[in-house]
């Protein structure tokens, strides 16, 4: 018996998970940007992100980033399923 993923359910789950991760990351960058820079430097090994992480994050850029992240995750989830 071959099992198949429900494309809509998997896409929606992907979008919800990545949207939640995006919100946590945005809150972390608002509450403690120095910690976010340290975590990012650990994740990207030898790349020094302190040089490029100086821009101020606005509410509109956060909302646009959230929307784009969830759309991208939904699309990739659908392609995967």
N, C-alpha and C positions, 0 to 999 in steps of 0.2 A: 504494500500500500504506500503510495507516494503522498507525502504531506506537502502542502503548499502554504506559504505565508499569506496572510490577508494583506494585500498591498496597502490599502487605506489605513488599516490599524497599525501596521509597522511604520508607515510614513508619519502618522500622527504621533506615535510613541517616540520616534526619533526627534521630531520637531519639539515635543514637550520636554524631552530630556535635555537636548541641546539648549533650548530656551531657558530652562532652569539653571543650567551651568552658566549661561551667559549672564543671567541676573545675579548669581552668586559672585561671579567675577567682577561685574560692574559695582556691586556693593562693596566688595573687597577693595577695589581701586578707589572708591570714594572714602571708605573708612580708614584704610591704612595703605596708601599707595607704595610706601617703602617696602612693605611685606610683599606686595604683588610683584614689585620689581625683583626682589630676591627670589621668589618662587619662579618667576619667568626665566631668570638667569640660570637656575638649576635645570629647568626643562630644556633650555636651548644651549646647554653645555658651555661652549667657549665664546658665545656671542655676548658682547656687553650691551645690554639693552638700556642702560642708564642714559646713553647718548640720544636715544630716539623716543624715550617715554616721558618727555617733558610737556607735551601738549595737554592743555586743560580739557577735560571731558565735559561736554554739555549734555543737558537732558535730551535735546533733539538728536544729537549724535548717538546717544545711548538707545533711544527708541528706534532709530533707523538701523543701527547695528543689530538690535534684537530682532527686528522684522526680517532683515536679510539673513541672519543666522537661522531663524526658524524656517524660512522658505528654502534655504539651501539644504538644511537637514531633512526637511520633508521630501524634497526632490531626490536627494541621494538615497534616502530610505526607500522611496518608491522604486528607484532603479535597482537597488539591492534585492528587494523582495521580488 
